[in-house]
Amino acid sequence: MSTTSTRTRSTTTAAGRGTAPPLPADLEQVLRRMRLPYLRTAAPEVLATAKAQRWDPAEVLRVLLDEEVRGRDEATRAMRRKAAGLPAGKTFASWREQDSSIPAPTQSALAALEWVHRAENLAISGPSGTGKTHFGLS
């Protein structure tokens, strides 16, 4: 049976974690010693799913390592944002385009971040309360 790289693991809630058998104690200890907390958390559910769906061992490893990378990236972003002292929750998802005086096409062009790939600078100016910080942090 072949697997594809498009396979995704469903997110499990805290209540749903009780369905998968726990990891053996020795494996749990090794994962703790290697400092792989996100892999350790995801492993019981991933292993149960992999066993039920007969995943290729390489696919199991890929999913577990992807989960560790995702968790570390998320924690790093949170740590850096906290260290910078920037306001929390300023994302494009929470940006209200209709409340801004910036023209919609300009907002879309800036949000696409093409200017970043071209190594161009961005200077945002305007009166207070117009969303400069929110847009910049997004």
N, CA, C and O atoms as a MOPAC input file, in Angstrom:
PM7 MOZYME 1SCF
protein

 N      0.84700 1    -1.17500 1     0.00000 1
 C      0.00000 1     0.00000 1     0.00000 1
 C      0.89100 1     1.23600 1     0.00000 1
 O      1.78300 1     1.36100 1     0.84000 1
 N      0.65800 1     2.13000 1    -0.91800 1
 C      1.47400 1     3.34200 1    -0.97000 1
 C      0.75600 1     4.47600 1    -0.26500 1
 O     -0.47400 1     4.53000 1    -0.23000 1
 N      1.53400 1     5.37000 1     0.28900 1
 C      0.96900 1     6.53500 1     0.94900 1
 C      1.41700 1     7.76400 1     0.19600 1
 O      2.41300 1     7.73700 1    -0.52700 1
 N      0.68400 1     8.83000 1     0.36700 1
 C      1.04600 1    10.07100 1    -0.29700 1
 C      1.46200 1    11.09000 1     0.74200 1
 O      1.14500 1    10.96500 1     1.92400 1
 N      2.17800 1    12.10000 1     0.27800 1
 C      2.63300 1    13.13300 1     1.19700 1
 C      1.53300 1    14.12400 1     1.52900 1
 O      1.75400 1    15.05900 1     2.29900 1
 N      0.34800 1    13.93200 1     0.95900 1
 C     -0.74600 1    14.85700 1     1.23600 1
 C     -1.58100 1    14.42000 1     2.42200 1
 O     -2.54000 1    15.09800 1     2.78900 1
 N     -1.23200 1    13.30500 1     3.02200 1
 C     -1.98900 1    12.80600 1     4.16600 1
 C     -1.84800 1    13.79600 1     5.31600 1
 O     -0.74900 1    14.26800 1     5.60800 1
 N     -2.96500 1    14.10500 1     5.96200 1
 C     -2.91500 1    15.01000 1     7.09400 1
 C     -3.47600 1    14.31100 1     8.31300 1
 O     -4.33700 1    13.43700 1     8.20700 1
 N     -2.98900 1    14.69800 1     9.44500 1
 C     -3.44400 1    14.13200 1    10.69600 1
 C     -4.48000 1    15.06800 1    11.28800 1
 O     -4.26300 1    16.27800 1    11.36200 1
 N     -5.59100 1    14.51700 1    11.70500 1
 C     -6.61200 1    15.36200 1    12.29800 1
 C     -6.16700 1    15.82700 1    13.67100 1
 O     -5.47100 1    15.11400 1    14.39400 1
 N     -6.58100 1    17.03500 1    14.01700 1
 C     -6.24100 1    17.59400 1    15.31200 1
 C     -7.10200 1    16.93500 1    16.37100 1
 O     -8.30700 1    16.76000 1    16.18400 1
 N     -6.48400 1    16.57100 1    17.47700 1
 C     -7.18100 1    15.89200 1    18.54900 1
 C     -7.38000 1    16.84400 1    19.71000 1
 O     -6.46800 1    17.58200 1    20.08300 1
 N     -8.56000 1    16.82500 1    20.27300 1
 C     -8.81200 1    17.63800 1    21.44800 1
 C     -8.35800 1    16.88000 1    22.68500 1
 O     -8.10300 1    15.67700 1    22.63000 1
 N     -8.25900 1    17.58200 1    23.78400 1
 C     -7.81700 1    16.95700 1    25.02600 1
 C     -8.73300 1    15.79900 1    25.40400 1
 O     -8.27800 1    14.79000 1    25.94300 1
 N    -10.02900 1    15.94600 1    25.11900 1
 C    -10.96700 1    14.88900 1    25.45600 1
 C    -10.75100 1    13.66100 1    24.58000 1
 O    -10.99400 1    12.53900 1    25.02400 1
 N    -10.29400 1    13.85700 1    23.33000 1
 C    -10.11700 1    12.75700 1    22.40200 1
 C     -8.84100 1    11.97400 1    22.61700 1
 O     -8.68400 1    10.90300 1    22.03000 1
 N     -7.93800 1    12.45500 1    23.42100 1
 C     -6.64800 1    11.78500 1    23.60100 1
 C     -6.78500 1    10.48500 1    24.38200 1
 O     -5.89700 1     9.63600 1    24.30800 1
 N     -7.85400 1    10.30700 1    25.11600 1
 C     -8.01800 1     9.10700 1    25.91600 1
 C     -8.26700 1     7.86800 1    25.08600 1
 O     -8.21000 1     6.76300 1    25.62700 1
 N     -8.54200 1     7.99600 1    23.78100 1
 C     -8.86800 1     6.84600 1    22.95600 1
 C     -7.64000 1     6.07400 1    22.50600 1
 O     -7.72800 1     4.86700 1    22.28100 1
 N     -6.50700 1     6.72800 1    22.37100 1
 C     -5.29000 1     6.04800 1    21.92200 1
 C     -4.54900 1     5.48600 1    23.12900 1
 O     -4.50400 1     6.11600 1    24.18500 1
 N     -3.96600 1     4.29400 1    22.96900 1
 C     -3.19400 1     3.74000 1    24.08600 1
 C     -1.95700 1     4.58900 1    24.35700 1
 O     -1.37500 1     5.14800 1    23.42700 1
 N     -1.55600 1     4.68900 1    25.60700 1
 C     -0.37700 1     5.50300 1    25.92700 1
 C      0.89700 1     4.86100 1    25.38600 1
 O      0.93700 1     3.66800 1    25.08300 1
 N      1.92300 1     5.68000 1    25.27600 1
 C      3.22200 1     5.16800 1    24.83800 1
 C      3.81500 1     4.27700 1    25.91900 1
 O      3.55400 1     4.48500 1    27.10400 1
 N      4.61000 1     3.28800 1    25.52500 1
 C      5.33800 1     2.49400 1    26.53800 1
 C      6.23800 1     3.42600 1    27.35000 1
 O      6.74400 1     4.42000 1    26.83000 1
 N      6.42900 1     3.10400 1    28.60100 1
 C      7.19200 1     3.95800 1    29.52200 1
 C      8.60900 1     4.22400 1    29.03200 1
 O      9.10900 1     5.34200 1    29.16200 1
 N      9.26700 1     3.19900 1    28.46400 1
 C     10.63900 1     3.41100 1    27.99800 1
 C     10.69200 1     4.37000 1    26.81100 1
 O     11.61800 1     5.17500 1    26.71400 1
 N      9.72300 1     4.29900 1    25.91500 1
 C      9.66700 1     5.21500 1    24.77900 1
 C      9.33900 1     6.63100 1    25.25200 1
 O      9.91100 1     7.60500 1    24.76500 1
 N      8.43100 1     6.73100 1    26.18700 1
 C      8.07700 1     8.03300 1    26.77500 1
 C      9.32600 1     8.67500 1    27.39500 1
 O      9.56200 1     9.87100 1    27.22100 1
 N     10.11200 1     7.88700 1    28.11100 1
 C     11.32200 1     8.39200 1    28.76000 1
 C     12.35600 1     8.86000 1    27.74300 1
 O     12.98400 1     9.90200 1    27.93300 1
 N     12.53700 1     8.09800 1    26.66400 1
 C     13.49000 1     8.48200 1    25.61700 1
 C     13.05900 1     9.78800 1    24.96000 1
 O     13.88700 1    10.66400 1    24.71100 1
 N     11.77200 1     9.91800 1    24.68000 1
 C     11.27600 1    11.15200 1    24.05100 1
 C     11.43300 1    12.34800 1    24.99100 1
 O     11.70000 1    13.46100 1    24.53800 1
 N     11.27000 1    12.12600 1    26.28100 1
 C     11.51700 1    13.20000 1    27.24700 1
 C     13.00000 1    13.57500 1    27.26300 1
 O     13.35600 1    14.75300 1    27.25800 1
 N     13.84400 1    12.56500 1    27.28300 1
 C     15.28400 1    12.82500 1    27.33100 1
 C     15.76300 1    13.54800 1    26.07700 1
 O     16.65300 1    14.39600 1    26.15300 1
 N     15.18600 1    13.22300 1    24.93400 1
 C     15.56600 1    13.86600 1    23.68200 1
 C     14.88300 1    15.22700 1    23.50000 1
 O     15.11100 1    15.92800 1    22.51400 1
 N     14.05700 1    15.57200 1    24.45900 1
 C     13.33500 1    16.84700 1    24.43600 1
 C     12.50600 1    17.01400 1    23.15400 1
 O     12.70400 1    17.94200 1    22.37000 1
 N     11.57500 1    16.07900 1    22.97900 1
 C     10.65300 1    16.10500 1    21.84900 1
 C      9.21900 1    16.16500 1    22.37700 1
 O      8.46400 1    15.20900 1    22.20200 1
 N      8.83000 1    17.26800 1    23.01700 1
 C      7.52400 1    17.31000 1    23.67200 1
 C      6.33700 1    17.23600 1    22.71700 1
 O      5.32400 1    16.62600 1    23.05800 1
 N      6.43000 1    17.82800 1    21.55300 1
 C      5.29200 1    17.85300 1    20.63100 1
 C      5.12100 1    16.49600 1    19.96400 1
 O      3.99700 1    16.04100 1    19.75300 1
 N      6.22500 1    15.85600 1    19.63500 1
 C      6.17700 1    14.50200 1    19.09600 1
 C      5.60100 1    13.55500 1    20.14500 1
 O      4.76100 1    12.71000 1    19.83700 1
 N      6.05700 1    13.70300 1    21.37900 1
 C      5.59100 1    12.84200 1    22.47400 1
 C      4.08400 1    12.98300 1    22.68400 1
 O      3.39400 1    11.99400 1    22.93600 1
 N      3.57500 1    14.20900 1    22.58100 1
 C      2.14700 1    14.44100 1    22.76600 1
 C      1.33400 1    13.83600 1    21.62600 1
 O      0.26500 1    13.26800 1    21.84900 1
 N      1.84700 1    13.96200 1    20.40400 1
 C      1.10800 1    13.49200 1    19.23200 1
 C      1.24500 1    11.98900 1    19.00000 1
 O      0.38200 1    11.38500 1    18.36400 1
 N      2.30200 1    11.38500 1    19.49900 1
 C      2.63300 1     9.99400 1    19.17400 1
 C      1.52200 1     8.98300 1    19.43900 1
 O      1.24500 1     8.17400 1    18.55400 1
 N      0.86900 1     8.97800 1    20.59800 1
 C     -0.14700 1     7.93900 1    20.81000 1
 C     -1.25100 1     7.94400 1    19.74300 1
 O     -1.62600 1     6.89100 1    19.22900 1
 N     -1.76100 1     9.12500 1    19.41800 1
 C     -2.83300 1     9.22200 1    18.43200 1
 C     -2.33200 1     8.88200 1    17.02600 1
 O     -3.01400 1     8.18500 1    16.27500 1
 N     -1.15200 1     9.36800 1    16.67400 1
 C     -0.59000 1     9.09300 1    15.34600 1
 C     -0.30900 1     7.60100 1    15.19600 1
 O     -0.61200 1     7.00900 1    14.16000 1
 N      0.26600 1     7.00000 1    16.22400 1
 C      0.58100 1     5.57200 1    16.14600 1
 C     -0.68200 1     4.71600 1    16.04200 1
 O     -0.70500 1     3.72500 1    15.31300 1
 N     -1.73100 1     5.10100 1    16.77100 1
 C     -2.99300 1     4.36500 1    16.68300 1
 C     -3.58600 1     4.49000 1    15.28100 1
 O     -4.05700 1     3.50600 1    14.71000 1
 N     -3.56000 1     5.69900 1    14.73100 1
 C     -4.07500 1     5.92100 1    13.38200 1
 C     -3.24200 1     5.16500 1    12.36300 1
 O     -3.78600 1     4.54400 1    11.44900 1
 N     -1.93000 1     5.21500 1    12.51500 1
 C     -1.02700 1     4.54200 1    11.58200 1
 C     -1.24700 1     3.03300 1    11.59100 1
 O     -1.21500 1     2.38100 1    10.54700 1
 N     -1.46600 1     2.49700 1    12.76600 1
 C     -1.69200 1     1.05300 1    12.87300 1
 C     -3.01400 1     0.67600 1    12.21900 1
 O     -3.08700 1    -0.30700 1    11.48100 1
 N     -4.06100 1     1.45600 1    12.48700 1
 C     -5.37600 1     1.16400 1    11.93200 1
 C     -5.40200 1     1.31600 1    10.41300 1
 O     -6.09400 1     0.56700 1     9.72400 1
 N     -4.64800 1     2.28500 1     9.89100 1
 C     -4.66700 1     2.55700 1     8.45300 1
 C     -3.47600 1     1.94800 1     7.71700 1
 O     -3.32300 1     2.14600 1     6.51200 1
 N     -2.63900 1     1.21400 1     8.43400 1
 C     -1.47500 1     0.52900 1     7.86900 1
 C     -0.55800 1     1.48300 1     7.09700 1
 O     -0.22500 1     1.25600 1     5.93300 1
 N     -0.16400 1     2.55300 1     7.78400 1
 C      0.74800 1     3.51700 1     7.17400 1
 C      2.12400 1     2.90600 1     6.99000 1
 O      2.52700 1     2.01000 1     7.73000 1
 N      2.82500 1     3.39600 1     6.00900 1
 C      4.22900 1     3.07700 1     5.79100 1
 C      5.02500 1     3.66900 1     6.96200 1
 O      4.72500 1     4.78200 1     7.39400 1
 N      6.02000 1     2.96300 1     7.47900 1
 C      6.80500 1     3.51100 1     8.60700 1
 C      7.39400 1     4.88900 1     8.33100 1
 O      7.47400 1     5.71800 1     9.23700 1
 N      7.80500 1     5.14300 1     7.10100 1
 C      8.36000 1     6.46100 1     6.76500 1
 C      7.29800 1     7.54600 1     6.91300 1
 O      7.60800 1     8.66800 1     7.31300 1
 N      6.05400 1     7.21800 1     6.59400 1
 C      4.95600 1     8.18200 1     6.73600 1
 C      4.71400 1     8.50000 1     8.21100 1
 O      4.47100 1     9.65300 1     8.56700 1
 N      4.77900 1     7.49300 1     9.05700 1
 C      4.60500 1     7.69800 1    10.49400 1
 C      5.68200 1     8.64600 1    11.01600 1
 O      5.39400 1     9.59700 1    11.74400 1
 N      6.90600 1     8.37200 1    10.63600 1
 C      8.02200 1     9.20900 1    11.07000 1
 C      7.85600 1    10.63600 1    10.56400 1
 O      8.08900 1    11.58600 1    11.31200 1
 N      7.45800 1    10.79900 1     9.30500 1
 C      7.26300 1    12.12600 1     8.73200 1
 C      6.19600 1    12.90500 1     9.48300 1
 O      6.39800 1    14.07800 1     9.79700 1
 N      5.07600 1    12.28100 1     9.77400 1
 C      3.98100 1    12.95400 1    10.48000 1
 C      4.42900 1    13.35500 1    11.88400 1
 O      4.14800 1    14.46900 1    12.32700 1
 N      5.11500 1    12.46900 1    12.57900 1
 C      5.57300 1    12.78400 1    13.93400 1
 C      6.60000 1    13.91600 1    13.93400 1
 O      6.53300 1    14.81400 1    14.77400 1
 N      7.53500 1    13.87800 1    13.01000 1
 C      8.53700 1    14.94200 1    12.94500 1
 C      7.91700 1    16.26700 1    12.49600 1
 O      8.31100 1    17.33000 1    12.97500 1
 N      6.95500 1    16.20600 1    11.58400 1
 C      6.23300 1    17.42500 1    11.18600 1
 C      5.53100 1    18.05600 1    12.39000 1
 O      5.50600 1    19.27800 1    12.53100 1
 N      4.97000 1    17.22400 1    13.24400 1
 C      4.28800 1    17.72200 1    14.44100 1
 C      5.27600 1    18.39300 1    15.39100 1
 O      4.96200 1    19.42600 1    15.98100 1
 N      6.46100 1    17.81700 1    15.54200 1
 C      7.48800 1    18.41400 1    16.40200 1
 C      7.94700 1    19.75500 1    15.84000 1
 O      8.08800 1    20.72800 1    16.58100 1
 N      8.17700 1    19.80600 1    14.54200 1
 C      8.60100 1    21.05400 1    13.90100 1
 C      7.52000 1    22.11700 1    14.03700 1
 O      7.82100 1    23.26800 1    14.35300 1
 N      6.27000 1    21.74600 1    13.80200 1
 C      5.15700 1    22.68500 1    13.92500 1
 C      5.06800 1    23.24800 1    15.34000 1
 O      4.90500 1    24.45400 1    15.52900 1
 N      5.17600 1    22.37100 1    16.32300 1
 C      5.10400 1    22.80600 1    17.71100 1
 C      6.24900 1    23.72600 1    18.09800 1
 O      6.04900 1    24.72800 1    18.78600 1
 N      7.44800 1    23.38000 1    17.65100 1
 C      8.60700 1    24.22700 1    17.96200 1
 C      8.50200 1    25.58800 1    17.28100 1
 O      8.81000 1    26.61500 1    17.88600 1
 N      8.06700 1    25.59400 1    16.02300 1
 C      7.90900 1    26.86600 1    15.31500 1
 C      6.88500 1    27.75500 1    16.00300 1
 O      7.09900 1    28.95900 1    16.14800 1
 N      5.78400 1    27.17100 1    16.42100 1
 C      4.73300 1    27.92600 1    17.11400 1
 C      5.25400 1    28.47800 1    18.44500 1
 O      4.99500 1    29.63300 1    18.78100 1
 N      5.97900 1    27.66500 1    19.19100 1
 C      6.52600 1    28.11800 1    20.47300 1
 C      7.57400 1    29.21000 1    20.27400 1
 O      7.64600 1    30.15600 1    21.05900 1
 N      8.38100 1    29.08000 1    19.22800 1
 C      9.39800 1    30.10100 1    18.94100 1
 C      8.74900 1    31.43100 1    18.58800 1
 O      9.18100 1    32.48100 1    19.06400 1
 N      7.71300 1    31.38900 1    17.75500 1
 C      7.00000 1    32.62700 1    17.40500 1
 C      6.40700 1    33.28700 1    18.64000 1
 O      6.51600 1    34.50000 1    18.81400 1
 N      5.78500 1    32.49600 1    19.49300 1
 C      5.18400 1    33.04000 1    20.71500 1
 C      6.24900 1    33.64400 1    21.62900 1
 O      6.04600 1    34.71600 1    22.20000 1
 N      7.37700 1    32.95900 1    21.76600 1
 C      8.45700 1    33.44100 1    22.62400 1
 C      9.03900 1    34.75000 1    22.07800 1
 O      9.28600 1    35.68800 1    22.83600 1
 N      9.25100 1    34.80600 1    20.77600 1
 C      9.81400 1    36.02100 1    20.17400 1
 C      8.85000 1    37.19100 1    20.25800 1
 O      9.26700 1    38.32300 1    20.50400 1
 N      7.57100 1    36.93200 1    20.05500 1
 C      6.58000 1    37.99900 1    20.15500 1
 C      6.52100 1    38.52400 1    21.58500 1
 O      6.43100 1    39.73300 1    21.80100 1
 N      6.57000 1    37.62500 1    22.55500 1
 C      6.54000 1    38.03600 1    23.95600 1
 C      7.79300 1    38.83400 1    24.31600 1
 O      7.70600 1    39.85600 1    24.99600 1
 N      8.95900 1    38.36700 1    23.85900 1
 C     10.21200 1    39.05700 1    24.15200 1
 C     10.25200 1    40.44500 1    23.52400 1
 O     10.86300 1    41.36000 1    24.07700 1
 N      9.60400 1    40.60800 1    22.37300 1
 C      9.59200 1    41.89900 1    21.69200 1
 C      8.63600 1    42.88300 1    22.36300 1
 O      8.71200 1    44.08600 1    22.11400 1
 N      7.74700 1    42.38500 1    23.20400 1
 C      6.79800 1    43.25700 1    23.89100 1
 C      5.73300 1    43.83300 1    22.97200 1
 O      5.14800 1    44.87500 1    23.26600 1
 N      5.48100 1    43.15300 1    21.86100 1
 C      4.47600 1    43.62500 1    20.91100 1
 C      3.07900 1    43.19700 1    21.35700 1
 O      2.92900 1    42.19400 1    22.05500 1
 N      2.06400 1    43.95200 1    20.95600 1
 C      0.68900 1    43.56900 1    21.31600 1
 C      0.34400 1    42.19000 1    20.74300 1
 O      0.76600 1    41.85100 1    19.63800 1
 N     -0.40700 1    41.41500 1    21.48000 1
 C     -0.78300 1    40.06700 1    21.04600 1
 C     -2.01000 1    40.10400 1    20.14600 1
 O     -2.80600 1    41.04100 1    20.20700 1
 N     -2.15500 1    39.09400 1    19.32100 1
 C     -3.35500 1    38.91000 1    18.52200 1
 C     -3.46700 1    39.75500 1    17.27700 1
 O     -4.54300 1    39.82700 1    16.68400 1
 N     -2.40400 1    40.39200 1    16.86500 1
 C     -2.44800 1    41.22900 1    15.67200 1
 C     -2.08500 1    40.37400 1    14.45800 1
 O     -0.90700 1    40.19000 1    14.15000 1
 N     -3.08900 1    39.86100 1    13.78000 1
 C     -2.87000 1    39.00800 1    12.61800 1
 C     -3.72000 1    39.49100 1    11.45800 1
 O     -4.63500 1    40.29400 1    11.64300 1
 N     -3.41800 1    39.00100 1    10.25400 1
 C     -4.24400 1    39.34000 1     9.10100 1
 C     -5.66300 1    38.80700 1     9.28100 1
 O     -6.61700 1    39.39700 1     8.77400 1
 N     -5.80600 1    37.70000 1     9.99800 1
 C     -7.13500 1    37.12700 1    10.22200 1
 C     -8.01300 1    38.05900 1    11.06100 1
 O     -9.22900 1    38.09500 1    10.87600 1
 N     -7.40600 1    38.81000 1    11.97900 1
 C     -8.19100 1    39.72300 1    12.81700 1
 C     -8.25300 1    41.14100 1    12.24800 1
 O     -8.89900 1    42.01300 1    12.82900 1
 N     -7.59500 1    41.37200 1    11.12900 1
 C     -7.59600 1    42.69100 1    10.48000 1
 C     -8.95400 1    42.93000 1     9.83900 1
 O     -9.46300 1    42.07700 1     9.11200 1
 N     -9.53800 1    44.08300 1    10.10800 1
 C    -10.84200 1    44.44300 1     9.53100 1
 C    -10.60400 1    45.41700 1     8.38100 1
 O    -10.45300 1    46.62100 1     8.58800 1
 N    -10.57300 1    44.88500 1     7.19500 1
 C    -10.26600 1    45.64700 1     5.99000 1
 C    -11.20500 1    46.82900 1     5.79300 1
 O    -10.78000 1    47.90400 1     5.36900 1
 N    -12.46700 1    46.63000 1     6.09800 1
 C    -13.47100 1    47.67800 1     5.87600 1
 C    -13.30200 1    48.86700 1     6.81400 1
 O    -13.79000 1    49.95600 1     6.51100 1
 N    -12.62600 1    48.68800 1     7.94400 1
 C    -12.44600 1    49.78100 1     8.90800 1
 C    -11.20500 1    50.62800 1     8.62700 1
 O    -10.96000 1    51.61700 1     9.31800 1
 N    -10.43500 1    50.25400 1     7.63300 1
 C     -9.19200 1    50.95100 1     7.35500 1
 C     -9.37100 1    51.99500 1     6.25700 1
 O    -10.19300 1    51.83800 1     5.35400 1
 N     -8.58800 1    53.05700 1     6.35500 1
 C     -8.61200 1    54.07000 1     5.30600 1
 C     -7.65500 1    53.70700 1     4.17500 1
 O     -7.61000 1    54.40400 1     3.16100 1
 N     -6.89300 1    52.63100 1     4.33100 1
 C     -6.00100 1    52.15500 1     3.27000 1
 C     -6.87600 1    51.53200 1     2.18100 1
 O     -7.71500 1    50.68500 1     2.48800 1
 N     -6.70200 1    51.92600 1     0.92600 1
 C     -7.51200 1    51.34100 1    -0.14900 1
 C     -7.37700 1    49.81100 1    -0.17700 1
 O     -6.29400 1    49.26900 1     0.04600 1
 N     -8.48900 1    49.12900 1    -0.45200 1
 C     -8.51900 1    47.66300 1    -0.44000 1
 C     -7.45900 1    47.04000 1    -1.34400 1
 O     -6.80300 1    46.08800 1    -0.92100 1
 N     -7.25700 1    47.53500 1    -2.58200 1
 C     -6.21400 1    46.92900 1    -3.42100 1
 C     -4.81100 1    47.06600 1    -2.80100 1
 O     -3.98200 1    46.16600 1    -2.93100 1
 N     -4.55600 1    48.18800 1    -2.13300 1
 C     -3.25600 1    48.38900 1    -1.48300 1
 C     -3.10300 1    47.41400 1    -0.32800 1
 O     -2.03200 1    46.83500 1    -0.14500 1
 N     -4.15600 1    47.22500 1     0.45000 1
 C     -4.10500 1    46.26300 1     1.56200 1
 C     -3.80600 1    44.86200 1     1.04100 1
 O     -2.97500 1    44.14900 1     1.60500 1
 N     -4.47700 1    44.47200 1    -0.02600 1
 C     -4.26500 1    43.13700 1    -0.59500 1
 C     -2.83400 1    42.96600 1    -1.08300 1
 O     -2.21000 1    41.93000 1    -0.85500 1
 N     -2.31800 1    43.99600 1    -1.75800 1
 C     -0.95600 1    43.92500 1    -2.26900 1
 C      0.05300 1    43.81800 1    -1.12900 1
 O      1.00600 1    43.04300 1    -1.21800 1
 N     -0.14700 1    44.58800 1    -0.06100 1
 C      0.76400 1    44.53300 1     1.08300 1
 C      0.66000 1    43.19800 1     1.81400 1
 O      1.66900 1    42.63400 1     2.23800 1
 N     -0.55800 1    42.70000 1     1.95700 1
 C     -0.77200 1    41.43800 1     2.66700 1
 C     -0.17400 1    40.24700 1     1.91200 1
 O      0.15900 1    39.23300 1     2.52600 1
 N     -0.03600 1    40.35800 1     0.59400 1
 C      0.55300 1    39.28000 1    -0.20400 1
 C      2.04200 1    39.11700 1     0.07400 1
 O      2.62100 1    38.08000 1    -0.25000 1
 N      2.66900 1    40.13400 1     0.67300 1
 C      4.07200 1    40.12700 1     1.06800 1
 C      5.06000 1    39.99400 1    -0.09400 1
 O      6.21100 1    39.60300 1     0.10600 1
 N      4.61400 1    40.31500 1    -1.29000 1
 C      5.53300 1    40.27800 1    -2.43400 1
 C      6.65800 1    41.28200 1    -2.24800 1
 O      7.77600 1    41.04900 1    -2.70800 1
 N      6.38100 1    42.38800 1    -1.58400 1
 C      7.38600 1    43.42000 1    -1.34800 1
 C      8.51700 1    42.90200 1    -0.45700 1
 O      9.65100 1    43.37000 1    -0.55800 1
 N      8.21300 1    41.94100 1     0.41000 1
 C      9.24100 1    41.34300 1     1.26600 1
 C     10.20900 1    40.52900 1     0.41900 1
 O     11.42300 1    40.61500 1     0.59800 1
 N      9.67200 1    39.74200 1    -0.49800 1
 C     10.51100 1    38.90800 1    -1.36300 1
 C     11.38500 1    39.75600 1    -2.29400 1
 O     12.45000 1    39.31500 1    -2.72700 1
 N     10.93100 1    40.96200 1    -2.59300 1
 C     11.72400 1    41.87200 1    -3.42400 1
 C     12.69100 1    42.69800 1    -2.58300 1
 O     13.40500 1    43.54900 1    -3.11500 1
 N     12.72100 1    42.45400 1    -1.26600 1
 C     13.59800 1    43.15000 1    -0.31500 1
 C     13.34600 1    44.65100 1    -0.31000 1
 O     14.28400 1    45.44400 1    -0.23100 1
 N     12.07100 1    45.04100 1    -0.39500 1
 C     11.69000 1    46.45000 1    -0.33100 1
 C     11.29400 1    46.80600 1     1.09300 1
 O     10.83800 1    45.94400 1     1.84500 1
 N     11.46100 1    48.04500 1     1.46100 1
 C     11.07400 1    48.53200 1     2.77400 1
 C      9.62300 1    48.98300 1     2.74900 1
 O      9.06000 1    49.25500 1     1.68900 1
 N      9.02500 1    49.05800 1     3.93600 1
 C      7.65600 1    49.54500 1     4.07600 1
 C      7.64100 1    50.56500 1     5.19800 1
 O      8.08000 1    50.28100 1     6.31200 1
 N      7.13700 1    51.74300 1     4.90400 1
 C      6.96600 1    52.78500 1     5.91700 1
 C      5.47000 1    53.06600 1     6.02100 1
 O      4.82100 1    53.39700 1     5.02900 1
 N      4.93500 1    52.93200 1     7.22300 1
 C      3.50900 1    53.16400 1     7.44600 1
 C      3.37400 1    54.40800 1     8.30300 1
 O      3.97700 1    54.50000 1     9.37300 1
 N      2.59400 1    55.35400 1     7.84100 1
 C      2.37400 1    56.57600 1     8.62400 1
 C      0.90300 1    56.94800 1     8.56400 1
 O      0.18100 1    56.55300 1     7.64900 1
 N      0.47900 1    57.70300 1     9.54200 1
 C     -0.90800 1    58.15000 1     9.58600 1
 C     -1.29700 1    58.50500 1    10.99700 1
 O     -0.52100 1    58.31900 1    11.93400 1
 N     -2.51500 1    59.02200 1    11.14700 1
 C     -2.97700 1    59.42100 1    12.47700 1
 C     -3.14900 1    58.21100 1    13.40400 1
 O     -3.25100 1    57.07100 1    12.95000 1
 N     -3.17900 1    58.48600 1    14.70100 1
 C     -3.33500 1    57.40700 1    15.66900 1
 C     -4.70300 1    56.74300 1    15.51500 1
 O     -5.69000 1    57.37500 1    15.13900 1
 N     -4.72300 1    55.45300 1    15.81900 1
 C     -5.97600 1    54.71200 1    15.78200 1
 C     -6.40100 1    54.25400 1    14.40100 1
 O     -7.55100 1    53.85500 1    14.21700 1
 N     -5.51000 1    54.29900 1    13.43000 1
 C     -5.89400 1    53.89400 1    12.06900 1
 C     -5.43100 1    52.48000 1    11.71900 1
 O     -5.66600 1    52.02600 1    10.59900 1
 N     -4.78100 1    51.77100 1    12.64500 1
 C     -4.39800 1    50.38100 1    12.42600 1
 C     -2.99900 1    50.16700 1    11.89500 1
 O     -2.69600 1    49.09500 1    11.37100 1
 N     -2.14000 1    51.16200 1    12.01900 1
 C     -0.76600 1    51.03200 1    11.52100 1
 C     -0.03700 1    49.88400 1    12.22500 1
 O      0.57200 1    49.04000 1    11.56800 1
 N     -0.09900 1    49.85300 1    13.54600 1
 C      0.58200 1    48.81100 1    14.31300 1
 C     -0.01000 1    47.44400 1    13.98800 1
 O      0.72800 1    46.48400 1    13.76300 1
 N     -1.31400 1    47.35600 1    13.96200 1
 C     -1.97300 1    46.09300 1    13.67100 1
 C     -1.54300 1    45.57100 1    12.30600 1
 O     -1.18700 1    44.40000 1    12.16700 1
 N     -1.57500 1    46.43000 1    11.30900 1
 C     -1.21000 1    46.00500 1     9.96600 1
 C      0.26700 1    45.62700 1     9.90000 1
 O      0.62300 1    44.63200 1     9.26900 1
 N      1.10900 1    46.39600 1    10.53300 1
 C      2.54400 1    46.12200 1    10.53200 1
 C      2.90100 1    44.81700 1    11.21600 1
 O      3.78700 1    44.09700 1    10.75500 1
 N      2.22500 1    44.50600 1    12.30600 1
 C      2.49700 1    43.26400 1    13.03700 1
 C      1.92500 1    42.03700 1    12.34000 1
 O      2.41200 1    40.92100 1    12.52000 1
 N      0.89200 1    42.25700 1    11.55000 1
 C      0.26000 1    41.13700 1    10.85900 1
 C      1.24200 1    40.52100 1     9.89800 1
 O      0.91000 1    39.55600 1     9.21000 1

